[in-house]
């Protein structure tokens, strides 16, 4: 009786198809990703302990109450949508984006409404943006 000697074969995993699949997934996600262009605003926040600043005669003053209702130069808007605020600011500024844009919000105003007002200022091209604060009574 003759016994055949079996050769030992190396057992391994071929990584080439795996690398190909990972590479294709990487390309797919890179191509399908959308990049958003964010508008950046230069925000000039006044010091809370500083002296009150002098205001220009003409300015865009946006006041937001605790419920999110907008007032542009003391005129209430019919709703709190971005389009309405943008239209009111555009009509008031008459294309003059060098006017100071001042946002005054109640302390309990939802952050969404303040960001919306800042977004409108950025979209319309206002460069002088400031947010009002009140002086801390403990600091004198």
Buried (B, 14 or more C-beta within 10 A) or exposed (E): EEEEEEEEEEEEEEEEEEEEEEEEEEEEEEEEEEEEEEEEBEEEEBEEEEEEEEEEEEBBBBBBBEEBBBBBBEEEBEEBEBEBBBBBBBEBBEEEBEBBBBBBBBEEBBEEBBEBBBBBBBBBEBBBBBBBEEEEEEEE
